[in-house]
Structure formats: C-alpha cells, structure tokens
C-alpha cells in the first residue's frame, strides 16, 4: 500500500487514487521553485543617424453600390415573395382538393344507393307485362354511335383568349388581382 514505508530514508509519495505524485513535484518541471517574471519585450538596437520609415497600409476605398446588385436583390426578393405566394396557393388548393375528394366519396356512395333503388323501381319484366307486345327492340337505323376519340376542347361562355403583349399584360393583371384578393 502507499502508506507503508520500506525504509526510513525513502521519501513518501502522495497518492490520489491510482496516481502517485513525487514529493517534490509542485507543478514545475524542476524541484526548485522559480519566481515567475513577466517576459520582456524584444528590443531592437538603436542605430544613430538612421531614420526608419513607417510602412503604409493600403486601404481599399468604399466602392459604390452597383445598380445591377440592387436590381439582383430586388429580383430575388420578388421571386421569394412569388414563391411564398405559390406555396400558400398550393396549400389552399390541397385543402380544397381534400374537401372535394371527401365529397366525391360521399356522392359515389349515394350514387350506389340510388342506382340500387332505380333497379328496384324499373324492372324490365314488369314494364314488358304493362306494355304488352307493343314494345320492340330498336332497329339499326335507330341506333346512333358517338365518337369520343377527339380530345376535349372547352371554352367558357363569354371568355376570349388573347395572345401576345395584350395576353401577357392580362395575365400579369390576373396575378396581381389574385395577390390582392389573397391579402384582403
């Protein structure tokens, strides 16, 4: 153990847990304590008759603000505002889409119930018995087929499409009016 002494001439060690410290060690590298002195600044030897020139630091003058930089920051600001506006529109449209999907599922279930009720009311055998022999199948000249292979093209009544500069101005006006409507 650390507290036992083997001989009377042996110097006891201090212990701290498993670490033993030398008895003369107090934080210095040498066993003798030195007084701490402040370090002296380095001094250059003076040369008589010679003058030293100070070095001049070149400082860059403040530049003017570039018109292109201002326009760039404005463009970034406008684009950031438009991006936030489009995100808000997307949020509103997603909410409306959710509501419409819920309404569609309700309407589909209503359609299924009403179709079942319709099937019950209009039974072809019962109608045939009520009409008798007067009801006949249609002939080929009475059947009309509709070709729906062409793409749909819908124009709302009273809406005119303009192109060119007038169309671009109209579109810009629509965007501004929708922004104003959103914030009011």
GIUR-V712120 format. One record per helix or strand. SS is the DSSP state (2 for helix, 1 for strand). FROM is the first residue (numbers start at 1). LEN is the number of residues. Records with the same first field share a line. If there is no record, write none. Layout:
SS = FROM-LEN  FROM-LEN
This chain:
1 = 14-3  19-3
2 = 67-55  124-11  140-3  164-20
